[in-house]
């Protein structure tokens, strides 16, 4: 069976080159030239579209993502790559939005114990145990927030890490996530509960800030005594003296992706 493939490039721009693969038997030279042209065109179109959107009110200092990498200079876009611009996000919206994402997924249970033990720290100090307290703190202390600030959302219930590892949420009784260990090749449990899912939701909602939002388990020993004055909080297991771990979402802010400071 015989068949033929015809490749053509159509470009209506003034002065556009006339592409042809017929004279280039191995395709190397022509493909390289096409890649270079596509790269330059991507840069020019991105700049033009950004200018047009900014004239309509888009952020004058957006955060750029080039080839899926934040803050990479658009002029270094790969041939056939992509350039994206994201409006910077307000500090308060990121913080409140993240807390809401956690509360929306938090296990309620018979007592609401887990739900009422989502707290927030700022540079290691407890600042809120509810959305209302967080909003009030931001209103009063916004001047303290800068690029070295560290916000951490954590559930301090003693069984929080177990629920996280087993994938428990408000609407799901278990749903573990496993992956192979690079060292042993054995399957190991991965977080897939309230905080893991909330961190992913926050990253999707606040894309300009996404690279500064991450999930992590944090040992109870990392919290200084008195920082979280809740009678349920434990730093170590009594029998083994090994540290408790707690599911957390940590947020750092940057001027590239944030407004409000």
N, C-alpha and C positions, 0 to 999 in steps of 0.2 A: 504494500500500500504506500503510495507516494503522497506527500503533503508538503505544503510550503507555509512559511511564516513571514509576514511582512511587518517590519517595525517602522513606525513613523513618529515623528515629533512635530507637533503643531504649535507654533508660537506666533501670535499676531502683533507682538511688540515691534516697534519700529527699530530696524537695524538688527533684528534677531538673525542668528546664523541659520543657514540651510543645512539641516542635519541629514547625513546619509551614511548608512552602514554598508552599502554595496561595495565601496572601494576599500574597505578595511576588513580583510579576510578574517583576522583573529579578533577583531572588535575591541582591542585594548586602547588604541589611541582615541577612537571615537567615544567610547564609554567614559574614558577619563575626562575628555572635553565636555561631554554631556553632564558629568558629575560636577565639574567646576562651574558650569553655567547654571545648573540647578541650585548650587550653593549660593552663588551671587544673587540669583533671582529670589531665593528664600529670604535673604537678608534685606533686600530692597523692598519686597512686598511686606515683610513684617514691620519694617520701619514706617512704611506708608499707612498700613492699617492702624498701627499704634497712634500715629499722628491724627488720623481721622477719628478714632475712638476717644482720644483725649480732647478733641474739639467738642465732643458730645458730653464730656464730663468725666471720662475715665481718669483714674489715678495718674497724676503727673509724674510720680516716681514709683512705678509698679515693680514688682519683683519678677525677674525673668527666669525662665527655665528653658535651657537649650539642650536638646537631645536628652530630655528627661533628667537633666542635672541643673539644680538651682544655682543661680549666680554665675553660671558659665557665660562668658561674653558671647553675644549673638554672632559676632563676626567669625567665631570659631565653630559655627554650626557645621556638621558633617554634610557631605553631598547627600541629598535625599533625606536630610534630617529635618528637625522641626524646632520652631521657636515659639514659646508660649509666654504670655504676660499675665500676671495675676495682681489684682488690686490688693494693696496692703490691708491688713486687718487690724481693727482696733483691739487693744489689749483686753478691755473689759469683755468684748464679745467672745474672744477666744476662751477666756477663763470661765465665763458663765456658760458658754456653749458646751465646754468640756464637762463641767459639773452636771449640766442637764443630761448629757449623753450617758453619764454614769448612773444618775438617778433613774433614768428611763429604763435601764437594763437591770437595776439592782433587785436582788431576791427580796421578796417581801416576807414570806413565811407567816407563821401564826402570830409572831410578836413584832415583826418589823425591825428586828434587832440589826440585821445587816444593813438595811436601808438607812437607819439613823446613825450609822457609824462610818459614813463617808466624810472624811475631814480634809482640810487643805492647809498646807504649810507654805510659808514664804521664807526663803533662806533658812529653813530648819525650824522656824517658829510657827506654832499653831495660830492660824488666823480665822478659821471658819469651820463650823460644824453644820452649816446649812447654806442654801443658796442666798437667803436673805442676809446672813452674816457676811458672805463673800462679797455681795454687792455693796454692802455698807463699808467694808474694809477698803475696797477699790476706790470708792468715792472719796474717802478720807485720806488714803495713802497713795494715791496715784503718782505723786511726785517722787516717791521712793523707788518706783519701778524703773529699771534700766537694763542694759545688756548683760549685766552680771547677775541679775535676779534669777532665782530658781524657785518655781512653784511646783509643789508636789501634791497630787491628789492620792489619798490612800484610804483603804478601808481597814480599820483597826480591830475588827472582830477577830477573835482568835482562830476561827476556822476559815477566814477569808481566802487564804492561799490554797486550801484544799478545794474549795468551791471553784476557784479560778482554774486550777489544774484539771478538774473534772468537767469543766465547761458548763457550770450551772449559771443560769440567768433567770430573770423574772418569768420568762415564758418557755424555759427549757430546763428539764431536769437531767442534766448531763449531756455531753456532746464533746468528748475529748478529742484532742488533736495530737497526732503523734508524728514523729520524724525519726530518721535513722541517725544514730550517734556516729560522728565522724571517726571517733576513736575505736569504738567496739563494734559498730554496725548494728547494734541492738536498737529496737524501737524504744523511744523515750517520750514521756508525756510532755506536751507543750501547753502553755496557757491558752485558754479558749473561752474564758468566762466574761464577766461584766467588764473588767478593766481592759482586757485585751481588745474586746469588741468596741468598747467606748473609745479607745485610743485610735483605732482604725477609722471610726466614724468622725472623730475630731480631725484627723489628718485629711479626710475627704472634704469636710466642711470648710476647713481653713487651710487651703492648699498653699497659700503664700507663707504660712507658718509651719507647714507640714514637717520639714526636716528638723524642726526644733521640738516636736512632740513625740514622745516615745514611751513605750510600756517597759516596766522592769519590776522584778521582785526586789524588795529591799529588806535586809535583815533588821530585826528589831533593835539590834545593838547600834545601828546607825543613827537612831533617834536618841538625843540626849535626855537624861532623866528630867522629868518635869515638862518637857516640850509638849507632850500629849497627855494631859492630866485626866485620863479616863481609867476607871478602875478595871476595865476589861483589857487594857493594853498590856502585853507581855513582851519583854525583850528577849527572854531565854526560856527554854523548857526547864522545868524544875528538876526533873530526874537526870537529864543529860547535860544540862547547862548549855546546850547548843542553841543558837539564835533562832527565834521565830522569823519567818519571812512573811512579808505583806505585799499584796499586789498594789502597784502604784502607776500613775501616769506622771511623768515629769515634763515640765515645759520651761524652756529658756526662750527669751525673746531676742529679736535682732531688729535693727533699724531697717534692714533690707525688706523684711516682710511685715512690719508692724507700724501702726501709728499709735499715738497716745503717750509717747514719752520722747 
